[in-house]
Amino acid sequence: MRLGILKALALVTLLLLWLPSLASAGDSTEVQLAEALSEPGMVAIIVGAVAMPLLEGDDNAGDEALRTADGIASAWLVTKGLQRSVQEERPDGTSKDSFPSGHATSAFAAATMAADRHPKQAPYWYGAAAAIAWSRVRLKRHHTRDVLAGAAIGYGMAKLEQQLPRGLLIAPFYDPDTQCGGVEACWEF
């Protein structure tokens, strides 16, 4: 019962995030959809992937949420490093950080982490990530190659996160085998 109510609240929150961007006057429906998927969609998929373990209330929910956030953040940092190195101009000419797409990277990292936790939900997670990537191309913020590279980085970094026992960024602070759990400092005096 509790999980059903939380899912309904999450859906309402998503709708409230998307409604303002759908109200843009003068834009085509396709552009309005792309705007709704771009920023609000990316935030929703990240929040959903990180919050899902916490909402389920497993014994290791905090660790799962932390590892999901770590996978997304690690992928995003790789993308930011590549953007600063490559300096490809965006299709709309606004800046030189087009390659790879940070939105696609974050969305696919979140989708990969969530789909690993719930394989039956994988088509929904990856479908949402693909829709976010499409929105970036449709809004002329990225080329197709940018979102494909971002998707590959997000997927690859999330898979790497899942294979490592202590994560990528949190490894110095995180030991899943300790009695103090998660990122709490375990100091012996």
C-alpha positions in Angstrom: 0.0 0.0 0.0 2.7 2.5 1.0 4.7 1.8 -2.2 1.6 2.4 -4.3 1.0 5.8 -2.7 4.6 6.8 -3.2 4.5 5.8 -6.9 1.3 7.9 -7.3 3.0 10.9 -5.7 6.1 10.4 -7.9 3.8 10.4 -11.0 2.1 13.6 -9.9 5.4 15.3 -9.2 6.6 14.4 -12.7 3.5 15.8 -14.2 3.9 19.0 -12.2 7.5 19.3 -13.5 6.4 18.8 -17.1 3.3 20.9 -17.3 5.0 24.4 -17.3 7.2 23.4 -20.2 4.2 22.1 -22.1 2.5 25.4 -21.9 5.0 27.3 -24.1 3.1 29.3 -26.6 4.0 29.2 -30.2 6.1 26.0 -30.2 5.1 22.8 -32.0 3.9 19.9 -29.9 7.1 18.1 -30.7 9.3 20.9 -29.4 7.1 21.2 -26.3 7.5 17.5 -25.7 11.3 17.8 -26.2 11.4 20.7 -23.7 9.4 18.7 -21.2 11.7 15.7 -21.5 15.0 17.6 -21.5 15.5 19.2 -18.1 12.5 17.9 -16.1 12.8 14.4 -17.5 16.5 14.2 -16.7 15.9 15.4 -13.1 13.0 12.9 -12.8 15.0 9.9 -14.0 17.9 10.7 -11.7 15.7 11.3 -8.6 13.6 8.2 -9.5 16.7 5.9 -9.8 18.3 7.2 -6.6 15.0 7.3 -4.6 13.7 3.9 -5.7 15.8 1.8 -3.3 14.9 4.1 -0.4 11.2 3.8 -1.2 11.4 0.1 -1.2 12.9 0.0 2.2 15.3 -2.9 1.9 18.0 -3.4 4.5 20.6 -2.1 2.2 18.5 0.7 0.7 20.8 3.5 1.7 23.8 1.7 0.2 21.9 1.1 -3.1 20.8 4.7 -3.3 24.4 5.8 -2.6 25.8 3.5 -5.2 23.3 4.7 -7.8 24.2 8.3 -7.1 27.9 7.4 -7.3 27.4 5.7 -10.7 25.6 8.8 -12.1 28.1 11.3 -10.7 31.1 9.2 -12.0 29.6 9.1 -15.5 28.8 12.8 -15.4 32.4 13.7 -14.3 33.8 11.6 -17.2 31.5 13.5 -19.6 32.5 16.9 -18.2 36.2 16.0 -18.7 35.6 15.0 -22.3 33.5 18.2 -23.0 36.4 20.4 -21.7 38.9 18.4 -23.8 37.0 18.1 -27.1 35.2 21.5 -27.0 32.8 20.7 -29.8 30.3 23.5 -30.7 26.7 22.9 -30.0 24.3 22.8 -33.0 22.6 25.9 -31.8 26.0 27.7 -31.4 25.5 28.6 -27.7 28.7 26.9 -26.3 31.5 24.5 -27.0 30.5 21.6 -24.7 28.4 19.5 -27.1 30.4 16.2 -27.1 29.3 14.1 -25.3 25.8 14.8 -24.0 25.7 15.2 -20.2 21.9 14.7 -20.3 22.2 11.4 -22.2 25.1 10.3 -19.9 23.2 10.9 -16.7 19.9 9.5 -18.0 21.6 6.2 -19.2 23.6 5.9 -16.0 20.5 6.3 -13.9 18.6 3.8 -16.2 21.3 1.2 -16.0 21.5 1.4 -12.3 17.7 1.2 -11.9 17.3 -1.5 -14.5 19.9 -3.7 -12.8 17.9 -3.5 -9.6 14.6 -4.3 -11.4 15.3 -6.0 -14.7 11.6 -6.2 -15.6 11.4 -2.4 -15.6 14.4 -2.1 -17.9 12.4 -1.2 -21.0 10.8 1.7 -19.1 14.0 3.1 -17.7 15.9 2.8 -21.0 12.9 4.2 -22.9 12.9 7.2 -20.7 16.7 7.7 -21.1 16.3 7.4 -24.9 13.5 9.9 -24.9 15.7 12.4 -23.0 18.6 11.8 -25.4 16.1 12.4 -28.4 15.0 15.6 -26.8 18.5 17.0 -26.7 18.9 16.4 -30.5 15.4 17.7 -31.2 16.2 20.9 -29.3 19.4 21.3 -31.3 21.5 21.2 -28.2 23.4 18.1 -29.4 24.3 16.1 -32.5 23.2 12.5 -32.6 26.8 11.4 -32.1 26.9 13.4 -28.8 23.9 11.6 -27.3 25.1 8.2 -28.5 28.5 8.8 -26.9 26.8 10.0 -23.7 24.5 6.9 -23.6 27.6 4.7 -24.0 29.5 6.5 -21.2 26.5 6.4 -18.9 25.9 2.7 -19.5 29.5 1.8 -19.2 30.2 3.8 -16.1 27.1 2.4 -14.4 28.2 -1.2 -15.3 31.6 -0.5 -13.9 30.1 0.9 -10.7 28.1 -2.3 -10.3 31.1 -4.5 -10.7 33.3 -2.7 -8.2 32.7 -3.7 -4.5 33.2 -0.1 -3.2 32.1 2.1 -6.1 34.0 4.7 -8.0 34.0 8.1 -6.2 32.9 6.9 -2.8 35.5 4.1 -2.5 37.7 5.9 0.0 34.7 6.5 2.3 32.6 3.4 1.7 33.0 -0.1 3.0 29.9 -2.3 2.6 31.4 -4.9 5.0 31.6 -2.6 8.1 29.3 -2.7 11.0 28.7 1.1 10.8 27.2 0.9 7.3 27.4 3.1 4.3 29.5 6.2 4.4 29.7 6.6 8.1 33.2 6.9 9.4 34.4 3.9 11.2 37.3 4.9 13.4 39.0 2.7 15.9 40.6 4.5 18.9 
